[in-house]
């Protein structure tokens, strides 16, 4: 399914690059996906291949104005319905965001901290990580009291461990070596 999602996400990204609406399409895609995931009957109807595609298309066209979707997004969603690929939408959203981040020179990650950080400290950490990775960093912050102090960042499969817990572990290993 990931391969299918990549193909659709790449096609939408190309359209967005051509018309300058990369960010907008990402937002609309996520908005529609969130709405569809929240409304179980809607999701079942749009994913169900036994319901004629013209009926599923009508549902999308009816929802589009309420959600503020562009005509490009409506056509994209209709294409997914016609090809019975609406079940892949969550993965398309994820892959599109990855492609968009790459195109915009940014990377997403998670910052684990033992307690809430002041905004200035968070910005200082982000700035340091941006210097390391060479891209704009967008962090989701999660609390993890087991860290004790410091922080651990996971960005693109790389872990930056600046926690007190890790420092104590390294100290213990060094002392054990003699």
N, C-alpha and C positions, 0 to 999 in steps of 0.2 A: 504494500500500500504506500510505503514511503516514496517509492519510485514514481508512482502515479501522482502523488501529491506534489512532488518536485516538478513534474512536467507542467501541471496546471499553475503552480505558483510562479514558475519561471515565465510562462506565457503572460500572466497578469502583470508581473514585474516589468516585462518588456513594454507592455502597453503603458504602464505608469511612467516609465523612463521617456517614452516618446511624447506623452502629453503632459508630463510634469506633475502627475498626481500620485506619485509613489506612496507618500505618507497617507493620503486620503484613502486610497484603496485598501491599505493595511487596516486603517481604522474601521472602514465600512465592513470589511471582511470579518474582523473580530466582533464587531457589533452584531452582525447578522448571525454569526456562529453562536455568540453568547445567548442571543434571543432564542435561537433554535434549540440550544441545549437546555434552556430553562423551560421551554414549552414542550412537554413530552409528546402531546398529540400532534403538534406541528412537525416535530422531528420525525415521528413515525410516518406521517403522511408524506413528507418530502423524500424520505428514504425508501418508501415502499414502492417497488417497481410494478406492483399490480394495479396501482392507481395510475391512470393514464397521464402521460407527461404534460398534456395540455392543461389538465386540472392542477397539477403541481405548479406549472408555470403561472397559472392564474393566481395561485396563492402568493407566489413571490411578487408578482406585479401589484397585488393588492397591498402587501406589506411594505413594499419599497418606499412609497411616499411617507408613510408613518415613521419609517426608520431613517428617512432622508438619504436613501441610496441613490447614487449616480446611475445614469443609464448604462454606463460601462459595467458597473457592478451587477445591475439587473441582468444584462446579457450574459455575464460570466456565470451567475447563479442558474440562469435558465439552461445554459450549456451543461452545467453539472447535472441538472435534472434530466435533460434529454439523454445524457450518456449514463444515467444511473450511477453517478459518482458523488451524490450528495453525502453519502456515508463517509467520504474521505475529507469532508470539509474541515474538521478539527485539525487534521494533519496538514492540510493546505495552509491554514492560518498559521500554524507553527513554522512551516518551511518558508512561507512568504516573509514572516517576521525575520527569520534568519537571513534570507536573501536581502531584505530591506536594510537590516543592520549592516551587513557587509557592504552594500552599495553606498550607505551613508557614512561608512568609516567608523562604526561603533560596535561595541560588544557588550553583551549582558552577562551579569554574574550575580552571585549571592554573597553577601557579607554576613558572617556569623559573629555576633558580639554578645558579651555576657549581660549587658544592660543597654537601655536606650542611650544613644549618643547625641550630644548637642550637634546642631546643624553644621557649625564651623568645623568640628572634628570630622564629621562625615565627609564634608567637602575636601578636607585635607587628605583623607584616605583615598577618596576618588581621584584627586589630583596625582597622588603618588602612584596609584595603579595605572592611570592614563599614561604616565611617563614610562612605566614598565612595559605596557602592552602596545604603546604607540597608537592607540585609538581612543575615542570617547568611550567612557565606561558608564553603563547604566546598572546600578546595583539595587537589588532587592535586599532589604535588611531583615535578618531573622535573629531572634534572641535565642541564645544557647548558654545557660548558666554554667555548664560544665567547662567552658573555656577559661574560667576564673578571671582573666584579664586579657587585654590585647584584642586581637581580631583574627579571623580566618576568612579569606576571600577565595571563592571558586569562580574562575573565569575561563570559559572555553576549554574545560578539561584540565586546567592548571590550578593547583592549590597554592596560595600564598599564605603561609602559616606564621603569623606574628603573635600567636597567643602565648600567654604565660605558661600554659600547660606544655606547649611544645618546647619552650625555652627550658623548663624544668627537666623535661625528658632528655634534651640534648646535654644538659649539664650532668645528669645522672649517667648517661652513656660515656661522656668524657671522663668522669671520675672512675667509672668502672674500668676503662682502658688503662688508667694509671697515669 
